[in-house]
Amino acid sequence: MVTINKKSLNSITGMAQNKSAIKRDRQNAKRNAHNRARRSKMRTLIKKVMISTSKDEAQVLYKEAVSYLDRMSVKGVIHTNNAARKKAQLTRHVNAL
């Protein structure tokens, strides 16, 4: 008969074994889903600005996208420098129109 201790069982099943780890898994799954939706919206806003051809339309979309990027960097969904880089890219595109 083979005996398996909790540590090796955890590595086999991938399941948390104590209360705090179980709660942490629940919280991480919830945050992951929430952040995934936020990142998706962010990418969509960026794409809308990049495919816009008229300057007026692009400026309206640009304002919304930059505001959302700032919010995502404050909330920790993306890094502050990542947001700055994306905003610079959008600014170059809008100015080139």
HUKABEL-V598574 format. One record per residue. N is the residue number from 0. RES is the residue in one small letter. SS is DSSP state (alpha for helix, beta for strand, coil for the rest). PHI is phi in whole degrees, -180 to 180 (* if undefined). PSI is psi as a letter, one per 40 degrees, with the letter a starting at -180 (NA if undefined). Layout:
# HUKABEL-V598574
n=N res=RES ss=SS phi=PHI psi=PSI
n=N res=RES ss=SS phi=PHI psi=PSI
This chain:
# HUKABEL-V598574
n=0 res=m ss=coil phi=* psi=h
n=1 res=v ss=coil phi=-100 psi=h
n=2 res=t ss=coil phi=-103 psi=h
n=3 res=i ss=coil phi=-121 psi=h
n=4 res=n ss=coil phi=-81 psi=i
n=5 res=k ss=alpha phi=-61 psi=d
n=6 res=k ss=alpha phi=-64 psi=d
n=7 res=s ss=alpha phi=-73 psi=d
n=8 res=l ss=alpha phi=-64 psi=d
n=9 res=n ss=alpha phi=-62 psi=d
n=10 res=s ss=alpha phi=-71 psi=d
n=11 res=i ss=alpha phi=-77 psi=d
n=12 res=t ss=alpha phi=-86 psi=d
n=13 res=g ss=coil phi=75 psi=e
n=14 res=m ss=coil phi=-97 psi=i
n=15 res=a ss=coil phi=-70 psi=i
n=16 res=q ss=coil phi=-109 psi=d
n=17 res=n ss=coil phi=-118 psi=i
n=18 res=k ss=alpha phi=-58 psi=d
n=19 res=s ss=alpha phi=-66 psi=d
n=20 res=a ss=alpha phi=-71 psi=d
n=21 res=i ss=alpha phi=-64 psi=d
n=22 res=k ss=alpha phi=-64 psi=d
n=23 res=r ss=alpha phi=-60 psi=d
n=24 res=d ss=alpha phi=-62 psi=d
n=25 res=r ss=alpha phi=-62 psi=d
n=26 res=q ss=alpha phi=-63 psi=d
n=27 res=n ss=alpha phi=-64 psi=d
n=28 res=a ss=alpha phi=-65 psi=d
n=29 res=k ss=alpha phi=-65 psi=d
n=30 res=r ss=alpha phi=-65 psi=d
n=31 res=n ss=alpha phi=-61 psi=d
n=32 res=a ss=alpha phi=-64 psi=d
n=33 res=h ss=alpha phi=-64 psi=d
n=34 res=n ss=alpha phi=-69 psi=d
n=35 res=r ss=alpha phi=-63 psi=d
n=36 res=a ss=alpha phi=-65 psi=d
n=37 res=r ss=alpha phi=-65 psi=d
n=38 res=r ss=alpha phi=-64 psi=d
n=39 res=s ss=alpha phi=-63 psi=d
n=40 res=k ss=alpha phi=-63 psi=d
n=41 res=m ss=alpha phi=-61 psi=d
n=42 res=r ss=alpha phi=-63 psi=d
n=43 res=t ss=alpha phi=-63 psi=d
n=44 res=l ss=alpha phi=-62 psi=d
n=45 res=i ss=alpha phi=-64 psi=d
n=46 res=k ss=alpha phi=-63 psi=d
n=47 res=k ss=alpha phi=-61 psi=d
n=48 res=v ss=alpha phi=-66 psi=d
n=49 res=m ss=alpha phi=-68 psi=d
n=50 res=i ss=alpha phi=-93 psi=e
n=51 res=s ss=coil phi=-70 psi=i
n=52 res=t ss=coil phi=-110 psi=d
n=53 res=s ss=coil phi=-91 psi=i
n=54 res=k ss=alpha phi=-65 psi=d
n=55 res=d ss=alpha phi=-63 psi=d
n=56 res=e ss=alpha phi=-64 psi=d
n=57 res=a ss=alpha phi=-63 psi=d
n=58 res=q ss=alpha phi=-67 psi=d
n=59 res=v ss=alpha phi=-66 psi=d
n=60 res=l ss=alpha phi=-66 psi=d
n=61 res=y ss=alpha phi=-61 psi=d
n=62 res=k ss=alpha phi=-60 psi=d
n=63 res=e ss=alpha phi=-66 psi=d
n=64 res=a ss=alpha phi=-66 psi=d
n=65 res=v ss=alpha phi=-65 psi=d
n=66 res=s ss=alpha phi=-61 psi=d
n=67 res=y ss=alpha phi=-68 psi=d
n=68 res=l ss=alpha phi=-61 psi=d
n=69 res=d ss=alpha phi=-61 psi=d
n=70 res=r ss=alpha phi=-63 psi=d
n=71 res=m ss=alpha phi=-68 psi=d
n=72 res=s ss=alpha phi=-72 psi=d
n=73 res=v ss=alpha phi=-66 psi=d
n=74 res=k ss=alpha phi=-80 psi=e
n=75 res=g ss=coil phi=86 psi=e
n=76 res=v ss=coil phi=-72 psi=d
n=77 res=i ss=coil phi=-129 psi=i
n=78 res=h ss=coil phi=-73 psi=i
n=79 res=t ss=alpha phi=-59 psi=d
n=80 res=n ss=alpha phi=-68 psi=d
n=81 res=n ss=alpha phi=-63 psi=d
n=82 res=a ss=alpha phi=-62 psi=d
n=83 res=a ss=alpha phi=-62 psi=d
n=84 res=r ss=alpha phi=-64 psi=d
n=85 res=k ss=alpha phi=-66 psi=d
n=86 res=k ss=alpha phi=-64 psi=d
n=87 res=a ss=alpha phi=-64 psi=d
n=88 res=q ss=alpha phi=-63 psi=d
n=89 res=l ss=alpha phi=-65 psi=d
n=90 res=t ss=alpha phi=-62 psi=d
n=91 res=r ss=alpha phi=-59 psi=d
n=92 res=h ss=alpha phi=-66 psi=d
n=93 res=v ss=alpha phi=-66 psi=d
n=94 res=n ss=alpha phi=-68 psi=d
n=95 res=a ss=alpha phi=-77 psi=e
n=96 res=l ss=coil phi=-72 psi=NA
